[in-house]
Amino acid sequence: MARIRVKPSRPQAMLGMVMGIVFVGIGLFVVIPIFGPFGIVWTLMAVALTAYFAINVFSSRGFAHTEIEIENGVESQDGEMQFDERLRRLERLREEQLISADEYQRKRDEIMGQQW
């Protein structure tokens, strides 16, 4: 089973970082003076979010917000996925609307042609 880590895109992380800086400023100059302890919690959360997004902006690795697990396909002795498993996966893609009906039919014909 393989895992794929998905992290925010660089523009998305940049926007999150800028918004985090804005919220830190609001926390320091508005929320802490008015609400006291709640303002400290607000500001600390804003600092944490800003740091999270800054790491994703400036680091090539960054933090993933999602992990996707991909099952390894059933494979034959020569390492190729078995015919029936390829058709099942293709059908799942169509059912989940990840491919169009035309793409489905074209790929299905290709798989069927390889089988015979």
Order of alpha helices (4+ residues) and beta strands (2+ residues): beta-alpha-alpha-alpha-beta-alpha-alpha
